[in-house]
Amino acid sequence: MFYLNSFLLFSILGYLGELSLSLLAHQTKETLLIGPWMPIYGLGLLIVHAIHKKLTQYKLSKKKEVFFCFLLSVISLTLLEELGGLITATLFHRSFWNYEGLFLSIGPYINVFISLIWGILALIIEYLFYPLVAPLLKKTPRLLTYTLLLLFLLDNLYCLTKNFFSLFSSL
């Protein structure tokens, strides 16, 4: 339950973060799902948490642990961003981000500067924020978790079928 709650919480926080940035930029943010979640953020948090958990097993100095957590998070989250971009472009013929016009871009879905930001945010979340919310995630009522999961799954099912049928209607 803990990891499911983590996934759901950070999917929602990722959505709210994206929404906030788009409002500040006076833009609208297109998303694939209807609900207030972006699963790539929830998945990214689980990856970073797994990296951190594995690193703590090696009993490194705190500096080395943080350095390797940063480095592995940058690499993992960059790969996740590339994979997410390729999957949405391939399956849905849509792109939700494109870094090609920015300095230090490597194709449409990777930017070195953005990747470094992901690494910094990963450290802030994993070492500062996550320890604060972890006790709450462990105490989250099952009914709330199951309700959010059901809504999330229904949202995914609806959006996947809608996009699936719209692909074939355009042929």
C-alpha positions as CSV (number, residue, x, y, z in Angstrom):
1,M,0.0,0.0,0.0
2,F,2.8,2.4,0.8
3,Y,4.3,2.3,-2.7
4,L,0.9,2.6,-4.3
5,N,0.1,5.6,-2.1
6,S,3.5,7.1,-3.0
7,F,2.8,6.6,-6.7
8,L,-0.6,8.2,-6.5
9,L,0.6,11.2,-4.3
10,F,3.5,12.0,-6.5
11,S,1.5,11.6,-9.7
12,I,-0.9,14.2,-8.3
13,L,1.9,16.5,-7.1
14,G,3.5,16.2,-10.5
15,Y,0.2,17.2,-12.1
16,L,-0.1,20.2,-9.7
17,G,3.5,21.2,-10.4
18,E,3.0,21.1,-14.2
19,L,-0.3,23.0,-13.8
20,S,1.4,25.7,-11.7
21,L,4.3,26.1,-14.2
22,S,1.9,26.4,-17.1
23,L,-0.3,29.0,-15.2
24,L,2.8,31.0,-14.4
25,A,3.8,30.9,-18.1
26,H,0.2,31.8,-19.1
27,Q,-0.1,28.7,-21.1
28,T,-2.4,25.7,-21.1
29,K,-0.9,22.3,-20.4
30,E,-2.2,19.4,-22.5
31,T,-2.3,16.1,-20.7
32,L,-3.3,12.6,-21.8
33,L,-5.5,11.8,-18.8
34,I,-8.5,13.8,-17.5
35,G,-7.8,13.4,-13.8
36,P,-5.3,15.4,-11.7
37,W,-2.4,13.0,-12.2
38,M,0.7,12.5,-14.3
39,P,1.9,8.9,-13.8
40,I,5.4,9.7,-15.1
41,Y,6.0,11.6,-11.9
42,G,4.7,8.8,-9.6
43,L,6.9,6.3,-11.5
44,G,9.9,8.7,-11.3
45,L,9.5,8.9,-7.6
46,L,9.4,5.2,-7.2
47,I,12.6,4.8,-9.3
48,V,14.4,7.5,-7.2
49,H,13.2,5.8,-4.0
50,A,14.4,2.4,-5.2
51,I,17.8,3.9,-6.0
52,H,18.1,5.6,-2.6
53,K,17.0,2.4,-0.8
54,K,19.6,0.3,-2.7
55,L,22.4,2.9,-2.1
56,T,21.7,2.9,1.7
57,Q,22.5,-0.9,1.7
58,Y,26.1,-0.1,0.6
59,K,26.7,1.9,3.7
60,L,28.5,4.7,1.8
61,S,29.4,8.0,3.4
62,K,26.5,10.5,3.2
63,K,28.3,12.6,0.6
64,K,28.9,9.6,-1.7
65,E,25.4,8.3,-1.2
66,V,23.9,11.7,-2.1
67,F,26.3,12.0,-5.1
68,F,25.4,8.6,-6.5
69,C,21.7,9.1,-5.8
70,F,21.9,12.4,-7.8
71,L,23.9,10.7,-10.6
72,L,21.7,7.6,-10.9
73,S,18.5,9.7,-10.6
74,V,19.6,12.0,-13.4
75,I,20.4,9.0,-15.6
76,S,17.2,7.1,-14.7
77,L,14.8,10.1,-14.9
78,T,16.3,11.1,-18.2
79,L,15.8,7.6,-19.6
80,L,12.2,7.7,-18.2
81,E,11.6,11.0,-19.9
82,E,12.9,9.8,-23.2
83,L,10.9,6.6,-23.0
84,G,7.8,8.4,-22.0
85,G,8.1,10.8,-24.9
86,L,8.7,8.0,-27.4
87,I,5.8,6.0,-26.1
88,T,3.3,8.8,-26.2
89,A,4.5,9.9,-29.6
90,T,4.3,6.4,-31.0
91,L,1.0,5.3,-29.4
92,F,-0.9,8.6,-29.4
93,H,0.9,10.6,-32.1
94,R,1.2,13.5,-29.7
95,S,4.0,15.1,-27.9
96,F,3.6,16.7,-24.5
97,W,7.0,18.2,-24.3
98,N,9.7,19.1,-26.8
99,Y,13.1,20.5,-25.8
100,E,14.6,20.8,-29.3
101,G,14.7,24.6,-29.3
102,L,16.5,24.8,-25.9
103,F,20.2,25.0,-25.3
104,L,21.8,21.6,-24.5
105,S,18.9,19.5,-26.0
106,I,19.5,16.0,-27.2
107,G,16.5,15.3,-29.4
108,P,13.0,16.4,-28.5
109,Y,12.7,14.6,-25.1
110,I,16.0,15.2,-23.4
111,N,17.7,18.3,-22.3
112,V,20.9,18.2,-20.2
113,F,19.9,21.2,-18.1
114,I,16.4,19.8,-17.4
115,S,18.0,16.4,-16.5
116,L,20.2,18.1,-13.9
117,I,17.1,19.8,-12.5
118,W,15.4,16.4,-12.2
119,G,18.4,15.2,-10.3
120,I,18.3,18.1,-7.9
121,L,14.5,17.8,-7.4
122,A,15.0,14.0,-6.8
123,L,17.4,14.8,-3.9
124,I,15.1,17.4,-2.4
125,I,12.1,15.1,-2.6
126,E,13.9,11.9,-1.5
127,Y,16.0,13.4,1.4
128,L,13.7,16.3,2.6
129,F,10.1,15.9,1.5
130,Y,9.6,12.1,1.3
131,P,10.6,11.5,4.9
132,L,8.0,14.0,6.0
133,V,5.1,12.4,4.0
134,A,6.2,8.8,4.4
135,P,4.4,8.4,7.8
136,L,1.2,9.8,6.4
137,L,1.4,7.5,3.3
138,K,1.7,4.6,5.7
139,K,-1.4,5.7,7.6
140,T,-3.6,6.5,4.5
141,P,-6.9,4.8,4.8
142,R,-7.3,1.9,2.4
143,L,-10.7,3.2,1.2
144,L,-9.0,6.5,0.0
145,T,-6.2,4.5,-1.7
146,Y,-8.7,2.2,-3.4
147,T,-10.9,5.0,-4.4
148,L,-8.1,7.0,-6.0
149,L,-6.7,3.9,-7.7
150,L,-10.2,3.1,-9.1
151,L,-10.5,6.6,-10.5
152,F,-7.0,6.5,-11.8
153,L,-7.6,3.2,-13.6
154,L,-11.0,4.3,-15.0
155,D,-9.3,7.5,-16.3
156,N,-6.6,5.5,-18.0
157,L,-9.1,3.1,-19.5
158,Y,-11.3,5.9,-20.8
159,C,-8.4,7.8,-22.3
160,L,-6.7,4.8,-23.8
161,T,-9.9,3.6,-25.5
162,K,-10.8,7.2,-26.6
163,N,-7.3,7.6,-28.2
164,F,-7.3,4.1,-29.6
165,F,-10.6,4.6,-31.4
166,S,-9.6,8.1,-32.6
167,L,-6.5,6.6,-34.2
168,F,-8.6,4.2,-36.2
169,S,-11.3,6.7,-37.2
170,S,-8.7,8.9,-38.8
171,L,-7.5,6.1,-41.1
